[in-house]
Amino acid sequence: MDYKIGYYAVSKAGHDKGKTYIIWNADDEYVYLVNGITKKIDEPKKKKKRHVQIQCCMDDEVKQKLNNNCKITDDDINEALDRHLHKK
């Protein structure tokens, strides 16, 4: 499984089950998730990899900022999640 920074991830376990986040970082055992509101970039949610479902897609604006090494803010994360969750 590829845990790329910027990918969407849905919690599969815990009190936040079903909530969507964006992966901010990952190590061997954990992913660090942000949503721009309750889980901010400076204090991401630490969650075991087995407790998240990765959605192998990324917001275009976040992807562009990552590719250009631009700073990503909590507002950028929140807007990306809004676009993802409300597109139909």
N, C-alpha and C positions, 0 to 999 in steps of 0.2 A: 504494500500500500504506500502511496506517495503522499506524504504530508507536507505539501508545498505551502510556503508563506503566501497568504492571500486566498487560498482555497476556502470555500464554505465548509462548515462542519456542523452537524446536528448532534446534540447530546442524546445518547441512548440510555443513560442511567443517571440516577441522582435526582435531587430536587428540581433540577433544571431540564429534566427529560423533555425532549421535543423542541428545545430552544435552538435557534441557529446563531452561530458565531462565525468569525473569520479567524483562521489560524494566523497567529502572530509569530510563533516560534515552535520548534519541536526538538526533542532530544530522543534518546534511545527508547524511553518508556512513556514520556509525557508529551502532550501538545499544550500550548499556551494560547488561550482563546480570548478574543476581544469582541465587544459589540458596540463600543463607543459611548455607552451610557453607564451601565452598572459595572462593566468590566472594561476598564480603560487601558490604553496602551502601556501606561506606566505601572499598572497592576493587573496583568492578565490572569484569567482563570486557568489554573493548572488542572489538567484532566488526563487520566490514563488513556492511552491510545485505543484500548479495547472498548472504551466507553463513548466513543464518538463514531459517527458515520460520515465519511468524507464525501463531499460532492465535488467531483473533479471539474470544477469550473470556477472562474474568478471574475469579479467585476472589471469591466474594461478600464475604468478610470483608475482603480487601484493597480491594475496590471501595468498601465502606462506609467504611473508614478514609481512603481517598483523597478521597471525597466530603465527609467531615467534617473534612478537614485534620488528621487525627490522625497521630501518629508511627507509622511502620511499622518494625518491628525485623527483624533477621535471622531470629529465631524465627518471626515471622509469615510471612516468605517461605518458610522451610523447611516449615512446616505447610501452607501453600497448595500447594506443589509435591507434598507427600505426598498431600494430598486429591485433587489432579488426576491424579497418576500411579497411584493405587490405587483410583480409583472404577471400578466395573464394574456 
